[in-house]
Amino acid sequence: MHDNPAVEPFADAGVATVEDGYIVLDGPDGIAITLTAEAAVATGRSLLEAGESALKRGRDQSGEI
């Protein structure tokens, strides 16, 4: 995608945990964000929709059903 590996998309999934009532999402290369429960749920739904859409587009472009 890019010549600079620092701007390549991550292929590894993040791991979410609960700490002090907040959700901490630990991602690859030390990336971490802290979210409220509400923000985590909304983010999770948004990620699922976007991921499923991207997978469908990939299948559509490859000719698979």
WOLIN-V502130 format. One record per residue. N is the residue number from 1. SS is DSSP state (H for helix, E for strand, L for the rest). PSI is psi in whole degrees, -180 to 180 (none if undefined). D_FIRST is the distance of its C-alpha to the first C-alpha in Angstrom with 1 decimal. Layout:
BEGIN
n,ss,psi,d_first
N,SS,PSI,D_FIRST
N,SS,PSI,D_FIRST
END
This chain:
BEGIN
n,ss,psi,d_first
1,L,-52,0.0
2,L,159,3.8
3,L,-21,7.0
4,L,113,8.8
5,H,-19,8.9
6,H,-19,11.1
7,H,9,8.6
8,L,147,6.6
9,L,148,8.6
10,L,141,11.7
11,L,-12,12.9
12,L,141,16.5
13,L,154,18.9
14,L,166,21.0
15,E,126,24.8
16,E,138,27.2
17,E,164,30.8
18,E,128,33.8
19,E,120,35.2
20,L,35,38.2
21,L,-1,37.6
22,E,159,34.0
23,E,129,30.8
24,E,123,28.5
25,E,111,25.0
26,E,123,23.8
27,L,-175,20.2
28,H,157,18.2
29,H,30,18.6
30,H,8,21.8
31,L,135,20.5
32,E,142,23.5
33,E,151,24.9
34,E,131,28.5
35,E,154,29.4
36,L,165,32.7
37,H,-43,33.4
38,H,-44,33.2
39,H,-37,29.8
40,H,-43,28.5
41,H,-46,29.8
42,H,-41,28.3
43,H,-43,24.9
44,H,-44,25.2
45,H,-43,26.1
46,H,-42,23.3
47,H,-42,20.7
48,H,-47,22.5
49,H,-45,22.6
50,H,-43,18.9
51,H,-45,17.9
52,H,-39,20.4
53,H,-44,19.3
54,H,-41,15.7
55,H,-42,17.2
56,H,-43,19.7
57,H,-40,17.2
58,H,-42,15.5
59,H,-42,19.0
60,H,-41,20.1
61,H,-28,17.4
62,H,-7,18.2
63,L,1,21.9
64,L,157,22.9
65,L,none,25.4
END
